[in-house]
Structures are given as C-alpha cells and as structure tokens.
Amino acid sequence: MRYAQGGGLTAAQRAKREQVRLRAAELLARGYTDADVAKELRVSRMSANRWRRAWMRGGGAALASKGPASLPRLSDAQFARLEAALAQGPAAHGWQDQYWTLARIRRVIGRMFHLTYSLPGVWKLLRRHGWSCQVPARRASERDEEAIAVWKTEVWPAVGPLRRTWGRGSASKTSAAGR
C-alpha cells in the first residue's frame, strides 16, 4: 500500500500539505511563476500549475484541504461484528471446508451489511484492521507427531551438525570439455 496507515493521509499530514498549498497561493499572489513556486516549495511544476489554476478560479479557499478522500465503509462497530462472524468459521456460513477466501468474506459482508466490496477492497479492509493472508500447513495425514518428537530429541543429536562436502560437479564437466 502507498501509506503506512493502510491508505489515505492522517489529519496532520493533510494539514501539512494544505500549508504547502496555501504558501503556494501567497507566492502566486506575489507574481511568482509556476517554476519559481515549484522550486521554492520543492514540488513538481505540474503541481504548481494545478495550484495556480485552482487559485485563479477560487482563491486561497480553492487550495484548502477537502478532508479525507474517502471514509471507511464499515465502522469499527460493524467490523467488530464482521470479525465475530468470521470467528464462527466458514461452516457456520454454509461452506464445507475451513478456508476463508476474499470472495467468501465479501459475500458475508454483503449479507450482513448490504454493501458491495471488490476483492481488492476486502483485502484492504482486512489489512487495515491487522489481518493477513494465512497459508495452511500441508502435512501428511500419516504424520506421527510422537515419532517426530522422539527423532528430534534422540536421533538428530546423535547425527551431529551437517558438514559441507565438496566433490566433482557439473562445473568440472564443462571445464574438462574445454580442454
């Protein structure tokens, strides 16, 4: 994601950027060119030009912050309800296996809150709330945990540390062919 908060700017970051735009308005009012504004404020000329056009249309108010680009569609209380529903497991929602996929979570969100999310939107929502993709451990059904524990404690220490050995490999074949 672009920002560490999971998307968007904090109020402090928005205020800081607004101060830069308002400083640009002051410079433009003094007759600075786009190139001068860009150099002074260490921004691109394209940004300075965009600010000039907005300033000419609406003055300094046109460069004021308009708030966050978007608000979360699910409130914290709604997300807590979603987490409780996900904790029940996929079987409680009609799926036979125990895997939560983005498509399934999207369907649960639609059923519970009558909202439509895209798959990337579900991913961003979950990441914003500290969820991550989990990959199940693939283990043989014949796996014997007790035998593994005995092997780790008794057999492995007897084997000792592994040592690197050297021998003729494919590199020696190519050098022999070059003779």
N, C-alpha and C positions, 0 to 999 in steps of 0.2 A: 504494500500500500504506500501511498505517497506520503502520508503524515503518520507520525508515531501514534497519534490518538485513535487511529483507525479510520481516518477520513475527516476532512474539514480542518478548520483552524479553531483554536481556543479564542475566547473573548479577548484575552491580552494580545494575542497575535493579530487578530483583526484590528484592534485599536492601534497597534504599532504600524500596520500597513496603511491604516487610514491617515495617520500622522504624516507619512511619506507623501500620500496623495495631496493632503492639504498644504504641505510645504511646496509641492509642485504648483499648486494654484497660486501661492504667493509669488513664486518665481515667474510664472506665466504672466501675472498681473504687472510685474516689473518689466516685461518685454523680453524675457529670455526665450531663446529658440528651443525647439524640441531637443536638439543636440546638446545645448547647454544644460537643460533640465536633466537629461539622461546622464550627462557626465557628473553633474553636481550631486545627484541622488543615487548614482551608481545603479541605474536601471537601463533597460533597453530603450532605444529610440522609438520603437513601436509602442511601448507603454506610455512614454511621454507624449507621443502623438495622440494616442487614445484618450489620455487625460486632458490634453488640450481641447480636443473636440467636445468632450463631456463638459469641460469648464466653460467653453464658449456657449454651449446650449443652456446650461443651468447654473453656472457659477460654482462657488465652492461647495454648495449643497449637493451638487451632482457627483462630487468626489467623496462624499461621506459614505461610511460603511452602511450596507443594507442588511447587515446581520448574517447569520449563517446561511449557507447555500441551501441546506435542507435540514429538516428536523427528523429525528428518528421516527419511523412509522409506528414502532412498538414502544410503548412507555416502559419504564423499568418494572412497573407492576405487571404489565402484560408479559414481559419477558420472563418474569419470575413464574407466572402461570405456565408459560411455554416450557420452561425448564422442568417444572413439576410433571407436566405431561410427558416430556421426553424421558424422565426418570422412570416412568411406568414401563418403558420398553416398547419396542415395535409391535410385539404381540398384542398388547392392550389396544393398539390402534388398527389391528387387522392384518398385520404382516406375519408370516410364518417364521421367518428367520430373525435373528437378533442384530441386524445391521441397520443403523440409521444412515440414510443417504441424504444428500441435499434435496433430492426430489421428494422424498418422503417427508422431510421436515417442512418443506414448502407446502405440501398437502395438509399437514397438521396445522400450520399457520393459517391456511385458507379456511379450514374447517372451524378453527377456534375463533378467529378474529375477522373473518370475511375480508382478508387482504390478499392481494396477489403480489408475490415476490418473484423476481427472476432467480435463477440458480446462483449467479454471482452475488445477488443481493442477499440471499440466505447465507452464503459464505461470509460476506462482510458483516452481517448481523451477528453471526456466531463468533467470529474473530473479535469483534468489538467487545463482546462480553466474555472473552477469555477462553473460548472453546477452540479446540484444534482437531485436525484430522487424526483419527486413530486407526492404525493398521493392526488387524488381529494377528496374533502369533499363530503361525501354521505349525502344528505339531501332529505327529503320527498318533493315531488312536491306540496303537500298541505301546506307546511310550510308558515306561515303568519308572516313575519318579524315585522310588526307593532304590532301585538298582543304580540309577544315575547318582544318587547321593552317596552310595557306598563306593562307586567308582571314583568320584571326586575326592573322597576322603582317604581311600586306601590305595587304589591303583595309581592314580595320577601322581601323588608324591613319590612313589617308587620309580616312576619313569624318569623323573628329573626334568630339568629345563631342556628345551629343544635347542639344538646347536645347528648352525648353518653349515652346510657342506657344499663343496664345490666339485664340479665334475664337467666332463665334456658336454657341451650343449649344442644348440643349433648354430651358435656363433662360430664354433670351431669348425663346423662343417663348411660354412661359407668361406672361412679363411683357408681351409685345406683345398677348396675348389679353385681358389685364386692362384695356387702355386703352379 
